[in-house]
Amino acid sequence: MLIYLDTNVFGRPFDDRSYLRVEIEAQASLAILNMIEENKLNCLGSDILKLEVAQTPMPKRIRIQSLITLCSTNISETDILKNLALKIYRKNII
């Protein structure tokens, strides 16, 4: 199964876990990331994801960058725009 994870999923394990909600979300994120490492899931990355991570403060950015290397496929920004344009084009024709 191919999944897309938002930047906050990659970053959640590095947040302050003193709050129960954050701890639960961090554990869920780690479980998903573990499934990716075990090849039970495939992660889709994107140029947008990389841009968002680049705006994350250090040292959290370095940790997240190491995790996004788990993404087996990357969608470039141009691919996203092409797909969106194609959907709009098809809606107007049909």
Residue frames relative to the residue before (quaternion, step in Angstrom):
aa qw qx qy qz dx dy dz
M 1.0000 0.0000 0.0000 0.0000 0.00 0.00 0.00
L 0.2792 -0.7508 0.5828 0.1369 3.54 -0.96 0.95
I 0.0139 -0.8092 0.5867 -0.0286 3.58 -0.76 1.05
Y 0.2578 -0.7225 0.6157 0.1800 3.55 -1.29 0.43
L 0.1423 -0.7884 0.5959 0.0553 3.54 -0.83 1.04
D 0.4259 -0.6892 0.5293 0.2520 3.53 -0.95 0.91
T 0.6974 -0.4863 0.3338 0.4070 3.57 -1.24 0.43
N 0.6595 0.5274 -0.3290 0.4227 3.60 0.93 -0.79
V 0.5880 0.5508 -0.3818 0.4530 3.63 1.14 -0.42
F 0.6653 0.4876 -0.2967 0.4813 3.58 0.99 -0.82
G 0.7379 0.4491 -0.2307 0.4479 3.57 1.02 -0.77
R 0.5166 0.6954 -0.4002 0.2991 3.58 1.16 -0.53
P 0.6464 0.5292 -0.3577 0.4173 3.67 0.86 -0.71
F 0.7071 0.4583 -0.2548 0.4744 3.60 1.20 -0.44
D 0.5036 0.6422 -0.4224 0.3945 3.58 1.30 0.14
D 0.6537 -0.4896 0.4009 0.4151 3.57 -1.33 0.21
R 0.1959 -0.8320 0.5145 0.0689 3.56 -0.44 1.22
S 0.3859 0.7371 -0.4826 0.2735 3.58 1.13 0.36
Y 0.6503 0.4496 -0.3126 0.5266 3.58 1.28 -0.19
L 0.5686 -0.6411 0.3991 0.3263 3.57 -0.88 0.97
R 0.6560 0.5229 -0.3213 0.4393 3.59 0.88 -0.91
V 0.6607 0.4998 -0.3036 0.4706 3.58 0.93 -0.88
E 0.6385 0.5292 -0.3198 0.4583 3.58 0.99 -0.82
I 0.6605 0.4975 -0.3055 0.4722 3.59 0.92 -0.89
E 0.6684 0.4904 -0.2970 0.4739 3.59 0.92 -0.89
A 0.6318 0.5261 -0.3300 0.4637 3.61 1.03 -0.76
Q 0.6555 0.5026 -0.3105 0.4704 3.59 0.96 -0.85
A 0.6381 0.5151 -0.3221 0.4729 3.59 1.02 -0.78
S 0.6381 0.5220 -0.3198 0.4670 3.59 0.97 -0.85
L 0.6711 0.4985 -0.2950 0.4627 3.57 0.91 -0.92
A 0.6244 0.5326 -0.3374 0.4611 3.59 1.05 -0.72
I 0.6558 0.4970 -0.3055 0.4792 3.59 0.96 -0.86
L 0.6639 0.5026 -0.3036 0.4632 3.59 0.91 -0.92
N 0.6199 0.5353 -0.3318 0.4679 3.57 1.08 -0.71
M 0.6436 0.5148 -0.3186 0.4683 3.59 1.01 -0.79
I 0.6213 0.5188 -0.3354 0.4820 3.58 1.11 -0.65
E 0.6539 0.5140 -0.3105 0.4603 3.59 0.93 -0.89
E 0.7058 0.4411 -0.2486 0.4955 3.58 1.10 -0.72
N 0.4500 -0.7191 0.4141 0.3301 3.59 1.35 0.15
K 0.3867 0.6934 -0.5056 0.3377 3.57 1.08 0.71
L 0.7492 0.1559 -0.0984 0.6362 3.55 1.32 -0.45
N 0.2461 -0.7252 0.6160 0.1847 3.56 -1.23 0.49
C 0.2695 -0.7852 0.5447 0.1188 3.53 -0.88 1.00
L 0.2720 -0.7475 0.5916 0.1313 3.52 -0.97 0.97
G 0.1678 -0.7795 0.5976 0.0840 3.57 -0.80 1.02
S 0.1383 -0.7884 0.5920 0.0943 3.55 -1.29 0.10
D 0.6236 -0.5175 0.4269 0.4013 3.51 -1.31 0.30
I 0.6055 0.5551 -0.3446 0.4544 3.57 1.11 -0.69
L 0.6277 0.5294 -0.3266 0.4682 3.59 0.99 -0.85
K 0.6662 0.5014 -0.2998 0.4635 3.59 0.89 -0.92
L 0.6351 0.5282 -0.3191 0.4646 3.58 1.04 -0.80
E 0.6602 0.5019 -0.3044 0.4686 3.59 0.94 -0.89
V 0.6564 0.5033 -0.3114 0.4678 3.58 0.96 -0.85
A 0.6258 0.5517 -0.3339 0.4387 3.60 1.03 -0.76
Q 0.6879 0.4659 -0.2738 0.4846 3.59 1.19 -0.50
T 0.5097 0.6387 -0.4143 0.4007 3.59 1.31 -0.03
P 0.5056 -0.6633 0.4527 0.3155 3.61 -0.91 0.84
M 0.5228 -0.5976 0.5089 0.3324 3.54 -1.26 0.55
P 0.6577 -0.1365 -0.7387 -0.0566 1.80 -2.20 1.10
K 0.4043 0.7302 -0.4662 0.2933 3.58 1.29 -0.04
R 0.5970 0.5898 -0.3558 0.4113 3.59 1.06 -0.77
I 0.6624 0.5112 -0.3122 0.4498 3.59 0.87 -0.90
R 0.6505 0.5189 -0.3111 0.4592 3.57 0.99 -0.82
I 0.6712 0.4848 -0.2943 0.4773 3.57 0.94 -0.90
Q 0.6270 0.5419 -0.3425 0.4427 3.59 0.96 -0.80
S 0.6410 0.5108 -0.3368 0.4635 3.59 1.02 -0.67
L 0.6652 0.5053 -0.3029 0.4587 3.60 1.09 -0.65
I 0.6709 0.5021 -0.3280 0.4361 3.60 0.93 -0.75
T 0.5028 0.6183 -0.4411 0.4128 3.59 1.24 -0.06
L 0.5403 0.6165 -0.3950 0.4147 3.60 1.27 -0.22
C 0.5417 0.6252 -0.4036 0.3909 3.60 1.20 -0.41
S 0.3247 -0.7863 0.5027 0.1535 3.56 -0.69 1.14
T 0.7737 0.2024 -0.0897 0.5937 3.56 1.21 -0.51
N 0.1464 -0.7844 0.5965 0.0862 3.56 -1.09 0.69
I 0.2259 -0.7430 0.6169 0.1278 3.54 -1.02 0.89
S 0.3134 -0.7512 0.5464 0.1974 3.55 -0.71 1.03
E 0.6563 -0.5200 0.3700 0.4024 3.53 -1.20 0.47
T 0.6454 0.5269 -0.3328 0.4417 3.57 0.99 -0.72
D 0.6151 0.5357 -0.3510 0.4599 3.61 1.06 -0.66
I 0.6307 0.5297 -0.3273 0.4631 3.58 0.98 -0.83
L 0.6848 0.4821 -0.2877 0.4647 3.56 0.85 -0.95
K 0.6344 0.5250 -0.3325 0.4597 3.59 1.00 -0.76
N 0.6663 0.4986 -0.3048 0.4631 3.59 0.91 -0.87
L 0.6447 0.5101 -0.3182 0.4721 3.57 0.98 -0.82
A 0.6551 0.5077 -0.3114 0.4648 3.58 0.92 -0.87
L 0.6411 0.5250 -0.3205 0.4590 3.58 1.01 -0.80
K 0.6399 0.5173 -0.3246 0.4665 3.60 0.98 -0.80
I 0.6596 0.4953 -0.3053 0.4759 3.58 0.93 -0.89
Y 0.6386 0.5355 -0.3150 0.4541 3.57 0.96 -0.88
R 0.6788 0.4903 -0.2914 0.4626 3.60 0.88 -0.92
K 0.6241 0.5448 -0.3390 0.4459 3.59 1.02 -0.76
N 0.6983 0.4820 -0.2689 0.4558 3.57 0.96 -0.89
I 0.6764 0.4856 -0.3016 0.4645 3.59 1.11 -0.55
I 0.7282 0.4502 -0.2451 0.4549 3.58 0.86 -0.93
